[in-house]
Amino acid sequence: MSRAFVFPGQGAQVIGMGADLAAAYPAAKAVFDEVDEALGQSLSTLVWEGEQEVLTLTQNAQPALMATSLAALRALQAEGVGIDAAAFVAGHSLGEYSALAAAGALSVADCARLLRIRGRAMQEAVPVGLGAMAALLGLDFDTARKVAEEAAQGEVCQAANDNDPGQVVVSGHKGAVERAVEIARARGAKRAVMLPVSAPFHCALMQPAAEVMAQALSEVEITALAVPLVANVRAGAVRDPADIRALLVEQVTGSVRWRESVQFMGAQGVTEIWEIGAGKALSGMVRRIDREIACRAIGTAAEVQEAAASLG
């Protein structure tokens, strides 16, 4: 059986995530300690005892989700399941950084600092209220892409996330995204809804953030990966650190090709995907993309123990 480890993106954050992992596994607690030290603040206190709206701020949610994912991974390792149990790693948007840390390409401290920079840069790239995102449900990617192009009318409107066969997220100027919602409904979308996000991620409006990340990534060491990464913007496997650096910059303005990434892994013989970290959103997407791939969400101590036991 071939397996991939995948890591969730923004939206999965919830107060209390990772707390039982940290209580049960010293190696998991050490991840949160490392992130706190790298950021010079007690992010763990916010994650476990804070307010949901503060945790949801992009600059907090991104490193917090990474910390929770890496804590779950370290707990798995404490149960004898290493990264070599996976043929591939992949992550949805910020989850790509978690995947790289999991594969040993980035240190946890560097990853936390990069995600804090990335969160702030993405938030500051577009004034609040200027940008928006919307989910178009029940349209295939090509139709959604044409809807976005038609809605643009001189503004930015792009297909940002190709999540699964019936869910595409568009991103751009608020007026253009609102037009896309109306056009999508007219084209037979089951639902087309504006999303409660703080910025228009994964579109050309994020170019200022891409420039910030190019600088930040140039100052960080990216080492050889223990297992290949299936990159968001390529939907194919990469191992070369220079490639990864360039793709992480491109990812800020580029589409998250999640549907194609899962299809790629299936074509490479992956039969099981473990979603490591908070929530179960990716597992739901995987099931809608390829019913032949078994899914397991691993975000609590009990789920870690069950997963380890499944490997005998």
KOLDO-963215 format. One record per residue (C-alpha): residue number from 0; x, y, z. Coordinates in steps of 0.25 Angstrom, whole numbers, plus 5000, padded with zeros to 4 digits. Example, Ala and Ser with C-alpha at 12.3 -4.5 7.8 and 13.67 -1.06 7.14 Angstrom:
% KOLDO-963215
SITE bati east north   up
SITE    0 5049  4982 5031
SITE    1 5055  4996 5029
***
This chain:
% KOLDO-963215
SITE bati east north   up
SITE    0 5000  5000 5000
SITE    1 5006  5014 4996
SITE    2 5002  5025 5005
SITE    3 5003  5040 5005
SITE    4 5003  5050 5016
SITE    5 4996  5063 5014
SITE    6 4995  5076 5022
SITE    7 4983  5085 5023
SITE    8 4982  5100 5020
SITE    9 4975  5112 5026
SITE   10 4961  5110 5030
SITE   11 4964  5098 5039
SITE   12 4968  5106 5051
SITE   13 4961  5104 5064
SITE   14 4963  5108 5078
SITE   15 4969  5096 5086
SITE   16 4975  5089 5074
SITE   17 4987  5081 5077
SITE   18 4986  5082 5092
SITE   19 4983  5067 5095
SITE   20 4995  5064 5086
SITE   21 5004  5073 5094
SITE   22 4999  5067 5107
SITE   23 5001  5052 5102
SITE   24 5014  5054 5095
SITE   25 5026  5062 5099
SITE   26 5031  5062 5085
SITE   27 5018  5069 5081
SITE   28 5019  5079 5092
SITE   29 5033  5082 5087
SITE   30 5028  5087 5074
SITE   31 5019  5097 5080
SITE   32 5031  5101 5089
SITE   33 5040  5103 5077
SITE   34 5029  5111 5069
SITE   35 5027  5120 5082
SITE   36 5042  5123 5083
SITE   37 5044  5125 5068
SITE   38 5032  5136 5068
SITE   39 5036  5142 5081
SITE   40 5022  5140 5086
SITE   41 5013  5129 5093
SITE   42 5005  5125 5080
SITE   43 5002  5112 5088
SITE   44 4994  5120 5098
SITE   45 4986  5127 5087
SITE   46 4984  5113 5080
SITE   47 4979  5106 5093
SITE   48 4973  5117 5101
SITE   49 4971  5129 5092
SITE   50 4959  5135 5084
SITE   51 4955  5129 5071
SITE   52 4955  5142 5064
SITE   53 4970  5145 5068
SITE   54 4974  5131 5064
SITE   55 4967  5133 5050
SITE   56 4976  5145 5047
SITE   57 4985  5141 5035
SITE   58 4998  5143 5042
SITE   59 4994  5135 5054
SITE   60 4986  5124 5047
SITE   61 4997  5120 5037
SITE   62 5008  5117 5048
SITE   63 4998  5111 5057
SITE   64 4993  5101 5047
SITE   65 5007  5097 5043
SITE   66 5010  5095 5058
SITE   67 4998  5086 5060
SITE   68 5002  5078 5048
SITE   69 5016  5076 5052
SITE   70 5012  5073 5066
SITE   71 5003  5061 5060
SITE   72 5014  5057 5052
SITE   73 5024  5056 5063
SITE   74 5014  5048 5071
SITE   75 5013  5038 5060
SITE   76 5028  5037 5060
SITE   77 5028  5035 5075
SITE   78 5018  5023 5072
SITE   79 5029  5018 5062
SITE   80 5023  5024 5049
SITE   81 5033  5032 5042
SITE   82 5033  5041 5029
SITE   83 5038  5029 5021
SITE   84 5024  5023 5023
SITE   85 5019  5033 5012
SITE   86 5023  5032 4997
SITE   87 5019  5047 4996
SITE   88 5016  5059 5004
SITE   89 5006  5071 5000
SITE   90 4999  5082 5006
SITE   91 4988  5092 5003
SITE   92 4993  5106 5001
SITE   93 5000  5109 5015
SITE   94 5000  5093 5017
SITE   95 5011  5093 5007
SITE   96 5020  5099 5017
SITE   97 5016  5088 5027
SITE   98 5019  5077 5017
SITE   99 5033  5083 5014
SITE  100 5036  5083 5029
SITE  101 5031  5069 5030
SITE  102 5040  5065 5019
SITE  103 5052  5071 5026
SITE  104 5054  5082 5016
SITE  105 5051  5094 5026
SITE  106 5053  5095 5040
SITE  107 5041  5097 5049
SITE  108 5046  5110 5054
SITE  109 5049  5115 5040
SITE  110 5035  5110 5035
SITE  111 5028  5118 5047
SITE  112 5036  5130 5043
SITE  113 5033  5129 5028
SITE  114 5018  5127 5031
SITE  115 5017  5139 5040
SITE  116 5024  5147 5029
SITE  117 5015  5141 5019
SITE  118 5002  5143 5027
SITE  119 5005  5158 5029
SITE  120 5010  5160 5015
SITE  121 4997  5154 5009
SITE  122 4988  5162 5019
SITE  123 4995  5175 5015
SITE  124 4996  5173 5000
SITE  125 4982  5178 4998
SITE  126 4974  5188 5006
SITE  127 4963  5182 5014
SITE  128 4950  5182 5006
SITE  129 4957  5183 4992
SITE  130 4958  5168 4990
SITE  131 4949  5156 4992
SITE  132 4948  5141 4989
SITE  133 4936  5132 4986
SITE  134 4933  5117 4985
SITE  135 4927  5112 4972
SITE  136 4920  5099 4975
SITE  137 4916  5089 4964
SITE  138 4924  5095 4953
SITE  139 4936  5088 4947
SITE  140 4950  5096 4947
SITE  141 4949  5100 4932
SITE  142 4935  5106 4934
SITE  143 4939  5113 4946
SITE  144 4952  5118 4940
SITE  145 4943  5124 4928
SITE  146 4933  5130 4938
SITE  147 4945  5137 4945
SITE  148 4950  5142 4932
SITE  149 4937  5148 4928
SITE  150 4935  5154 4942
SITE  151 4948  5161 4942
SITE  152 4944  5173 4932
SITE  153 4958  5179 4934
SITE  154 4959  5175 4949
SITE  155 4966  5163 4955
SITE  156 4957  5150 4956
SITE  157 4964  5137 4955
SITE  158 4961  5122 4959
SITE  159 4970  5122 4971
SITE  160 4967  5108 4977
SITE  161 4963  5096 4969
SITE  162 4959  5088 4981
SITE  163 4951  5076 4975
SITE  164 4942  5073 4963
SITE  165 4931  5081 4968
SITE  166 4938  5092 4976
SITE  167 4946  5104 4971
SITE  168 4949  5116 4978
SITE  169 4951  5129 4971
SITE  170 4959  5141 4976
SITE  171 4961  5156 4972
SITE  172 4955  5170 4973
SITE  173 4942  5170 4981
SITE  174 4933  5175 4970
SITE  175 4939  5165 4960
SITE  176 4937  5153 4970
SITE  177 4923  5158 4972
SITE  178 4920  5157 4957
SITE  179 4926  5143 4956
SITE  180 4916  5139 4967
SITE  181 4905  5144 4958
SITE  182 4910  5138 4945
SITE  183 4913  5125 4952
SITE  184 4898  5124 4957
SITE  185 4893  5127 4943
SITE  186 4903  5116 4938
SITE  187 4896  5106 4947
SITE  188 4905  5105 4959
SITE  189 4899  5098 4971
SITE  190 4903  5109 4980
SITE  191 4912  5121 4978
SITE  192 4916  5128 4991
SITE  193 4925  5139 4996
SITE  194 4935  5134 5006
SITE  195 4938  5141 5020
SITE  196 4953  5143 5017
SITE  197 4962  5155 5020
SITE  198 4969  5156 5007
SITE  199 4968  5151 4992
SITE  200 4978  5139 4993
SITE  201 4985  5132 4981
SITE  202 4982  5143 4970
SITE  203 4990  5154 4964
SITE  204 4986  5164 4975
SITE  205 4996  5156 4984
SITE  206 5008  5160 4976
SITE  207 5013  5170 4987
SITE  208 5013  5158 4996
SITE  209 5020  5149 4986
SITE  210 5032  5159 4986
SITE  211 5033  5159 5001
SITE  212 5033  5144 5001
SITE  213 5044  5144 4990
SITE  214 5053  5152 4999
SITE  215 5049  5144 5012
SITE  216 5051  5130 5005
SITE  217 5065  5135 4999
SITE  218 5070  5136 5014
SITE  219 5066  5122 5018
SITE  220 5072  5109 5016
SITE  221 5064  5099 5008
SITE  222 5070  5085 5009
SITE  223 5068  5072 5002
SITE  224 5054  5065 5004
SITE  225 5053  5052 5010
SITE  226 5041  5049 5001
SITE  227 5036  5057 4989
SITE  228 5027  5069 4990
SITE  229 5014  5069 4981
SITE  230 5015  5084 4979
SITE  231 5002  5093 4978
SITE  232 5005  5101 4966
SITE  233 5011  5089 4958
SITE  234 5002  5077 4962
SITE  235 5015  5068 4961
SITE  236 5026  5063 4969
SITE  237 5038  5072 4973
SITE  238 5051  5070 4981
SITE  239 5060  5080 4977
SITE  240 5062  5091 4987
SITE  241 5064  5102 4977
SITE  242 5051  5098 4970
SITE  243 5043  5098 4983
SITE  244 5048  5112 4986
SITE  245 5043  5117 4973
SITE  246 5030  5109 4974
SITE  247 5027  5115 4988
SITE  248 5028  5129 4982
SITE  249 5019  5125 4970
SITE  250 5009  5119 4980
SITE  251 5006  5133 4986
SITE  252 4999  5138 4973
SITE  253 4997  5124 4966
SITE  254 4985  5114 4967
SITE  255 4985  5103 4977
SITE  256 4983  5091 4968
SITE  257 4979  5081 4979
SITE  258 4969  5073 4970
SITE  259 4981  5070 4960
SITE  260 4991  5068 4971
SITE  261 4982  5057 4977
SITE  262 4980  5051 4963
SITE  263 4995  5051 4961
SITE  264 4997  5043 4974
SITE  265 4987  5033 4970
SITE  266 4993  5031 4957
SITE  267 5006  5029 4964
SITE  268 5000  5017 4972
SITE  269 4996  5024 4985
SITE  270 4984  5017 4991
SITE  271 4983  5024 5005
SITE  272 4984  5038 5009
SITE  273 4987  5043 5023
SITE  274 4982  5057 5026
SITE  275 4991  5061 5038
SITE  276 4987  5073 5046
SITE  277 4974  5080 5049
SITE  278 4961  5077 5043
SITE  279 4956  5068 5032
SITE  280 4954  5077 5020
SITE  281 4965  5071 5011
SITE  282 4960  5057 5014
SITE  283 4946  5061 5008
SITE  284 4952  5067 4996
SITE  285 4961  5054 4993
SITE  286 4948  5046 4994
SITE  287 4941  5054 4984
SITE  288 4953  5054 4975
SITE  289 4957  5039 4976
SITE  290 4948  5029 4983
SITE  291 4958  5018 4982
SITE  292 4968  5026 4991
SITE  293 4965  5023 5006
SITE  294 4966  5035 5015
SITE  295 4970  5036 5030
SITE  296 4970  5049 5038
SITE  297 4980  5050 5049
SITE  298 4979  5062 5058
SITE  299 4977  5056 5072
SITE  300 4985  5047 5081
SITE  301 4975  5036 5079
SITE  302 4975  5037 5064
SITE  303 4991  5036 5065
SITE  304 4990  5023 5073
SITE  305 4979  5017 5063
SITE  306 4988  5021 5051
SITE  307 5000  5015 5057
SITE  308 4992  5002 5061
SITE  309 4987  5001 5046
SITE  310 5001  4999 5042
SITE  311 5003  4988 5052
***
